[in-house]
């Protein structure tokens, strides 16, 4: 009998409840960054001591610091502390928290690894755009928008972990992608809630595909919604067919849904730059 999405959803939720499939946990360095960043007296030196213990995260931060998204001038930044100081504590901590998650997007199963890498690339593209779109609304911090973009598809992880254990699912790529699209918003919100993220980030996973959503003021859900729809690399036909003029997030961010004019961010290259920097 063929699997249905409902069958897979039921199996995943039952496996989670039975501890046969655990929700992802934050990498150790991310936990430590989150802990020190929550303290009001945290400074760059404290953050540096935590981040410098992880060579992979340190390298990714230096890569971002030297990317077109961040680089100022012609001199390459080779010192981690200089990079962190230039970024500032808040931005550096959110960036470190986000890029530390990259190590979760890998598998020894070639099929699953392909999907994990594609998910991380897409998330990185959306993160770069979300950071840029934050400039159009008061009170939205670019580094938080970037983090929201990086985690908006985190719910794909348990689906792909389940598929890794289920050959019938892992070998049916089209169906696997359909399952991910259906289940990742709910699973993602559960993961971020377990990780202790704020509601403003948890809500991103749950609602970024709700194009008819109405709220009083622009928030990080809006930023990620617009970033997803404006990503030049989008291949999802359903997203490509969305009528942007009917998506309220554009108006709340003062972004023209048809391109050009007031409130339009120059996005040429932003998504690919972000994917290169964070990949």
N, C-alpha and C positions, 0 to 999 in steps of 0.2 A: 504494500500500500504506500502511495506517495505521501511524503510529509506535507503538512500545511503549515502556514505561519502560526496559526493557533496552536498546533501540536508542538512546534518548536518553542513558542513562548511559554506554554505550560511546562514543558520539560526543563527549560532554563530556570524558571521561577521555582519549580520543585527542587531542582538541583541546588539552587542557592539556599533554600530553606533547609535542605538536608545537609548542608555544608559539603556537598559533593562538587560544587562549583562555587568558589569564593569570589567575591567582588574584588577588583584590583585594590591594592594598597599603595599608598604613596611611597616612592623610593626614599631611602633613609635621608639623603641630603635634602630632599624636598620637605620632609617632615621637620628637619632642623631649621631650614630657612623659614618655614611657616611659623615655627615657634619663636625664633628670634625676631622676626619681622612684626610679630604681634605686640612686642614690648615697646612702649613709648620712647624708651631711652636708647633704642638700637641705633648704632652708627655704622659707618662704612667699615671700620676696622673689625667690628664684631661680625658683620656679614662676610667680610673677606676671609676671616678665620674659618667660617663654616664652608663657604663655597670652594675655597682653595683645597679642601681635602678631597674633592672629587674632580679628577682630571678631565673627565668627559664634559661635565657641566662648565668647568672653567674654560675649556676650549670653545664650547658653543657660545659662551658669553663674549669671548674675544672675537669670534667670527661675526656675531651680531654687531659688536662695537665697530668693526671695520667694514660693515656692509653699507650699501647706499642708503639704507634706512636711517643709519645713525652717524656715519662717519662725517667728521668736520675737518676740512683741510686735507693736505696730501700726506701727512705723516701717519704711518701705520701704528696702531695701538698694540703693543706687545706685552704690556704689564697689566695683570688682572686688576690690581688695586686702582690703577689709573682709570681703567675702563669703568669700574664700579663707581668711582668718585665722579666721573663725568656724567654717568647716568643718574646718580642720586640714589639714596637708600630705597625709596618706594619703588621706583622703576626697576632698579637692580634686583630687588627681592622678588617682584612679580615675574621678571624675566627668568630668574634662576628657578623659581618654582615651576614655571612653564616648561623650560627646556629640560629640566630634570626628568620630566615625564617621557621624553623621547625614548629613553631606554626601555620603556614598557611596550613600545611598538615594534617588537621583533619576535620572531618565532623560528624554530628549526624546521617547521613544516613550510615548504616553498609556497604552497597556495595561500596559506594563512599569512605568511610573511609578506607576500605581495599585497594583500589587502591591508595589513597593518601599516606598511610603508605608504600606501596610497592614502590611507586615512590621515596619517601624520602630515603628509605633504599638503593635503587639502586644508587641514586645520591650520597649518603654518601660513598658507595663503590667506585664509580668512582672518587670521590674527593680525597680519600686516594691514589689511584693509580696515579691520575694526579699529585698530589703533588710529588710523588716519581719520576715520569718520567721527571719532570722539571730539574732534575740534569744533564740530558744528552745534554742540549742545552744552549749555552751562552745567558745570558740576560733574562732568564725566571725565575720568582720568584715562589718558591714553594707555598707560601700563595695565590698567584693569581691563580695558577693552581688548588689549592684546591677549591677556590671560584668558578672558572669556572666549576669544576665538580659538585659542589652543585647546580648550577643554570642551568645546561645544559638541564634539562627536565622541567623547570619552566612553559613551555607552556602547560603542562598537566593540570594545575590548571583551566584555563577557560573552558576547555573541560569538566572536572569533575564537575565544578560548573553548567554548562549547563545541564549535565546529571542528576544532583541532582534535577533539575526542570522538567526533562523529563523522566518519568517512563519507557517508551518504550525503551529508550536508556540505562538507568541505569540497566535494567534487562537483557540486552543482553551483557554479559561480553565480549565475543569474539569480537563482533562488536565494543564495546566501546574501547577495546584495539587497534583495527585497526584504529579507528578514532584518538586516541591519537597519535599513531605512525605517522599518515599522517599529522596531523595539528600542533603538538607541536613545530617543528622547527620554523615555521613562527610566530606563536603566542608568542613563547618564545622570539624571537628577538624583537617583538613589546613591550612586557612587559619590558624587560631590557632597551630598548631605552627610554620608558616612565619614568623609574626609574633613568635615567641619568647615566647609566653605560657606560664605554668606549667602543669604537668600537671593541677593542680586545676581550672583553667579549661578546658583542652582537653577533659578528661573530661566536662564539662558538655554540650558539643555531642554527643559520642558516645553518652552514656548517659542523658540526662534523660528519655527516653521508655521506658527499661527499668524498668517498674513492678514487676518481680519481683526487681530488683537487691538483693543482700544485702551489706552491709559492716558493719564493727564499730561505727563511729561516724558521726554525721551529718557531711555534707560539703556542698560547694556544688552538687553534682549533686542531692542531696536537696532543697536549698532551692529550686532552679529547678523540680524535678519538682512539688513541692507548689504553688509559685507558679503554674505552668501549669495545674494542675488546679483551683486555687481562684480563678482569674481569672474574675470575673463576666461578662466580655465574650467568653468562649470560644464559638466557633461551630462548632468541629469536633465532629461528632456522635460520632466514635470516642472523643474525650476525654471528652465529656459522659457516655458510657456506662461509663466506668471505675469499678469498685467501689473506692472510696477505702479501705475497710477492709482491702483486701488489698495495699495499697501500703505497703511497709516504711518508706518515707521519713517518713511521718507519725509512726510510733512513735519513730523515731530523733530526730525534732525535738520529740517530746512535744507534738504537735498532734493534737487530736481530729479524726479524719477525717469525723465527722458534724456538726461545728459545736457550739459551746457547751462550757462546762466548761473545765477546766484546760488551758492551752497553746493556747487558740484566740486568734488575733490578730484584732483588730477590723479587717476589711479593707474595710469600707464606704467607698467613695470613693478608696481607696488607689491602685488601678489607674488610674482615670481621672485622678486628680491627677498621677500620674507621667507619663502620656501627654501631658497638657497641659504640664507643666513641661519635658519633654525634647523635645517636638515642635516 
